[in-house]
Amino acid sequence: MNQISVFRGDDKTFNFTFKDGDGAAIDITDWTIYFTAKENVNDTDDEAKIKKDVTVHTAPEGGISNFSLSHIDTDLDPKEYYYDFQIKKDDGIIRTLIKGGFLIHTDITRRIT
């Protein structure tokens, strides 16, 4: 299982570069990247702890997209959740890129000033 870990209340950025089998960049201009984190894998998307959609990409012609979770997104009870990243291509095809455990660690400092 692919695990992501973050401290409660921290910001986290993910960087994606999409390439074809020959290593050439894939144009992702009209793609959507979905990130979902749930307490239980069978929870509905409405029950998800985090739901993010990315439609504006860093350099879409070069296949590059960044995705960020804010400290507000990650302000969850410290424990393991479940996540996946899916893409929806411009032709409507949906694929799951990766899934795994999403571990929120206990932090010590709780003030943000």
C-alpha positions, 0 to 999 in steps of 0.5 A: 500500500502506498502511504502518504503521511503529514502532520496534523494541520500542515500544508502538503503539495504533490507534484505530478508529471504525466508522460506516455510510454516513450517518456514524452509529456502528455498534454493534460489541459482538460484533465481533472485530478481528484483527491479523496481521503476517507475514514473508511474505504466504504464511506460515500464521497459525501462522507469524505474527510478531504475532497479536492479537484484540480482542473488548472494545471501548472504546465498542462502542455508539459504534463505538469500539475501541482496539487496542494492540501492546506493546513485546514484540509489536514486538520484531522484527528491523528490516525490513518485514513484511506486515499486515492488520486484519480484522473478524468481525461478530456475524453471522459476516461477515468483512471485511478493513479494510486491509492493507499493509507493517508496517515495524519501524525500528531503535531506538537505546536497547535498555534498559528500566529 
